Amino acid sequence: QVQLVESGGGLVQAGGSLRLSCTASGRTFSSYVMGWFRQAPGKEREFVAAISWSGGNTYYTDSVKGRFTISRDNAKNTVYLQMNNLKPEDTAVYYCAARRTYSISSLEYSYWGQGTQVTVSS
């Protein structure tokens, strides 16, 4: 079992930055691929980014490439999402998730955090 807790959301103006954190319980954090997803009102949950066990491989959806950076610190059981140059269309609830292998499908992730709200004003 893995329990995930996100933090770092908030209200920011367009062009601003936020850093989300997701801390996991358990001693096997380094064996999980970690992903970030987001869900805007009235929309389906969508893939944002993922990072491999060691952090050596990262993956992004096209709309955030060059603006968002995913990273992890296995010693702290934490994954981060640095979000720069935020846009109003980035407004959503952001979730971190964990699974054993890489996937961009939310249906394939076994463990989820409770989500953190990110609101970008224009």
Salt bridges, closest charged atoms under 4 A:
GLU46 OE2 - ARG38 NE 2.61
ASP62 OD1 - LYS65 NZ 3.03
ASP90 OD1 - ARG38 NH1 2.92
ASP90 OD2 - ARG67 NH1 2.75
